[in-house]
């Protein structure tokens, strides 16, 4: 008795279906992305965050461009001259702050203008030569500071003239300039702000998407869906698909946040100082991609070894410690400590872009740090695949890493 292997024959007029050669991990990746894209909570939170980013940029631009007009009641020419100096200084500094002197017949009349809210404050000189700035119930700091500086300049000029010299000669050599051995002060301020943004975004994304990976793995394990999937595709491919899918979602979300921020900065005309930020932001996305791959593998292992959601909270300490280390390195690391942190995988996702903001980093160091991170990602993904394959099909209580390594494949 012989057996024959029959080849399916297409019916007349019907085209034979081509075999589907799509890799299993790609199918899982697409599924992870599509499930998230249909999640209203995820879409709503992303939209709200985008609106908050754009709104905050517009609000800051509005507050910076909004003019501050101050009216000061005066009773003599000296006070008028002081207010004129304050107005000149305000126009020179930001062009949006102005001071107007309202002349009154007497000090009492000047105070009455303040009571009637026709003036924000009154600048009066007492009989002993001292000056008093009087407000109704408060004095705005935007009024107090410039008037105080203008008064100091006026008094110095008057005293210098009485001594037969000039204010410039009296104050010669008193100006304090600032300098940095590396970079400049203005760039340091920008680096501090952007460094905080990088650190915060990395912290939030790795926790939100990482916990989503662990929860997804745990739910499939509890519902025994993974046992069905294991009969169709290799377990390793299931892990890779989950990790890659959530990594793509995290990177796209970060790119959206950055794109909206840069767009609103350009629309409001406040993008003068972001020229050096754009290249570093690109490097941040690259380092974030590799760092997130490492953490995603860790989150997937935690989900595979857990048996209930409470287990995730108790077993996530090592991964959370790494995330917090990256956060603190981005916020507080300086000097040699920042240099060392920029070569430590995961932590380098934040530390290296911040180094690039603060100073000129040799290109070989950037690629060396990236190579170390890629090597760590490959090693941990391979290790995570072995643990995931052993633990995800195990029912019962939670597993420790040591127990999971002893399980048969």
Buried (B, 14 or more C-beta within 10 A) or exposed (E): EEEEEEEEEEEEEEEEEEEEEEEBBBBBBBEBBEEBEEEEEBEEEBEEBBEEBBEEBBEBBEEEEEEBEBBBBBBBEBBBBBBBBBBBBBEEEEEEBBBEBBBBEEBEEBBBBBEEEEBBBBBBBEEEEEBEBBBBEEBEEBBBEBBBBBBEBBBBBEEBEEEEEEBEEEEEEEEEEEEEEEBEEEBBEBBEEBBEBBBBBBBBBBBBBBBBBBBBBBEBBBEEEBEEBBEEBBBBBBBBBBBBBBBBBBBEBBBBBBEBBBBBBEEBEBBEBBEBBEEBBEBBBBBBBBBBBBBBBBBBBBBBBBBEEEBBEEBBEEBBEBBEBBBBBBBEBEEEEBBBBBBBBBBBBBBBBBBBBBBEBEEEBBEBBBEBBBEBBBEBBEBBBBBBBBBBBBEEEBBEBEBBEEBEE
